[in-house]
Amino acid sequence: MAEEFVLLQKVYDMMEYAYPAIAQFPKSEKYALGTDIKRCMDVMLEKCIEAQKKYYKKTTLQEFDVANTKLRAYLRISYSLGFLPPKKYEIWSGKSVEIGKMLGAWLKTVKSQG
């Protein structure tokens, strides 16, 4: 149970890091690509909370995983287009990968129980 709260904190920490980074995007992308990225993180936060509260978690965790994968794709696009500096990309994607590993372990546990 404690791991679930750690995962929620990791998502929260990533979002805290991400918002100032998105604010530095070019104005034209702040409200396009930036909004897409924010939405992915919002979904991740929502799914993490839902998974903690639901009895059946598998589908919710899979949706959480999909949102995290989308986020990583958006981060790669942001980096390749030059909207995200290398260091910020490295830190942010590292946070996303760490969340993905924790999520994968949680999903594996849920699948083995079912």
VEXDREN-2710 file (C-alpha; in Angstrom, 1 decimal):
% VEXDREN-2710
k/r/px/py/pz
1/MET/0.0/0.0/0.0
2/ALA/2.8/2.4/0.8
3/GLU/4.2/2.0/-2.8
4/GLU/1.0/3.4/-4.2
5/PHE/1.4/6.6/-2.2
6/VAL/5.0/6.8/-3.2
7/LEU/3.9/6.6/-6.8
8/LEU/1.3/9.3/-6.3
9/GLN/4.1/11.5/-4.8
10/LYS/6.3/10.8/-7.8
11/VAL/3.6/11.9/-10.2
12/TYR/3.0/15.0/-8.1
13/ASP/6.8/15.8/-8.1
14/MET/7.0/15.3/-11.9
15/MET/4.1/17.7/-12.4
16/GLU/5.7/20.3/-10.1
17/TYR/8.9/20.0/-12.2
18/ALA/7.0/20.1/-15.5
19/TYR/4.9/23.2/-15.2
20/PRO/7.8/25.7/-15.1
21/ALA/9.4/23.8/-18.0
22/ILE/6.2/24.1/-20.1
23/ALA/6.0/27.8/-19.3
24/GLN/9.3/28.2/-21.1
25/PHE/7.9/26.7/-24.3
26/PRO/7.5/29.1/-27.2
27/LYS/4.2/30.9/-27.0
28/SER/2.8/29.1/-30.0
29/GLU/3.4/25.7/-28.4
30/LYS/2.6/26.6/-24.8
31/TYR/-1.1/26.2/-25.6
32/ALA/-0.8/23.4/-28.1
33/LEU/1.9/20.8/-27.2
34/GLY/2.1/22.2/-23.7
35/THR/-1.6/21.5/-23.1
36/ASP/-1.3/18.0/-24.5
37/ILE/1.5/17.3/-22.1
38/LYS/-0.4/18.8/-19.2
39/ARG/-3.4/16.6/-20.1
40/CYS/-1.3/13.5/-20.1
41/MET/0.0/14.3/-16.6
42/ASP/-3.5/15.1/-15.4
43/VAL/-4.7/11.7/-16.6
44/MET/-1.7/10.1/-14.8
45/LEU/-2.6/11.8/-11.6
46/GLU/-6.3/10.9/-11.9
47/LYS/-5.6/7.2/-12.7
48/CYS/-3.1/6.9/-9.9
49/ILE/-5.7/8.2/-7.4
50/GLU/-8.5/6.0/-9.0
51/ALA/-6.3/2.9/-8.8
52/GLN/-5.6/3.5/-5.1
53/LYS/-9.4/3.7/-4.4
54/LYS/-10.8/1.0/-6.7
55/TYR/-11.1/-2.7/-5.9
56/TYR/-10.4/-3.7/-9.5
57/LYS/-7.3/-1.9/-10.5
58/LYS/-6.0/-3.6/-13.7
59/THR/-7.8/-1.5/-16.3
60/THR/-7.1/1.7/-14.5
61/LEU/-3.4/0.9/-14.2
62/GLN/-3.3/0.0/-17.9
63/GLU/-4.8/3.4/-18.7
64/PHE/-2.2/5.0/-16.4
65/ASP/0.5/3.2/-18.3
66/VAL/-0.9/4.4/-21.6
67/ALA/-0.9/8.0/-20.4
68/ASN/2.7/7.7/-19.2
69/THR/3.7/6.3/-22.6
70/LYS/2.0/9.2/-24.4
71/LEU/3.8/11.6/-22.1
72/ARG/7.2/10.1/-23.0
73/ALA/6.3/10.5/-26.7
74/TYR/5.4/14.2/-26.2
75/LEU/8.6/14.7/-24.3
76/ARG/10.6/13.3/-27.2
77/ILE/8.8/15.5/-29.7
78/SER/9.4/18.6/-27.4
79/TYR/13.1/17.8/-27.2
80/SER/13.6/17.1/-30.9
81/LEU/11.8/20.3/-31.8
82/GLY/14.1/22.2/-29.4
83/PHE/11.3/23.3/-27.0
84/LEU/12.9/21.3/-24.2
85/PRO/16.6/21.8/-23.3
86/PRO/18.7/18.5/-23.0
87/LYS/19.1/18.7/-19.2
88/LYS/15.3/19.3/-18.6
89/TYR/14.5/16.5/-21.1
90/GLU/16.8/14.1/-19.2
91/ILE/15.4/15.0/-15.8
92/TRP/11.8/14.9/-16.9
93/SER/12.0/11.7/-18.9
94/GLY/13.9/10.2/-16.0
95/LYS/11.0/10.9/-13.7
96/SER/8.6/9.4/-16.3
97/VAL/10.7/6.3/-16.6
98/GLU/10.9/5.9/-12.8
99/ILE/7.1/6.2/-12.6
100/GLY/6.8/3.6/-15.4
101/LYS/8.9/1.1/-13.5
102/MET/6.9/1.5/-10.3
103/LEU/3.7/1.3/-12.3
104/GLY/4.9/-1.8/-14.0
105/ALA/5.7/-3.5/-10.7
106/TRP/2.2/-2.5/-9.4
107/LEU/0.5/-3.8/-12.5
108/LYS/2.5/-7.1/-12.3
109/THR/1.4/-7.5/-8.7
110/VAL/-2.3/-6.9/-9.6
111/LYS/-2.1/-9.3/-12.5
112/SER/-0.6/-12.1/-10.3
113/GLN/-3.5/-11.6/-7.8
114/GLY/-6.1/-11.9/-10.4
END
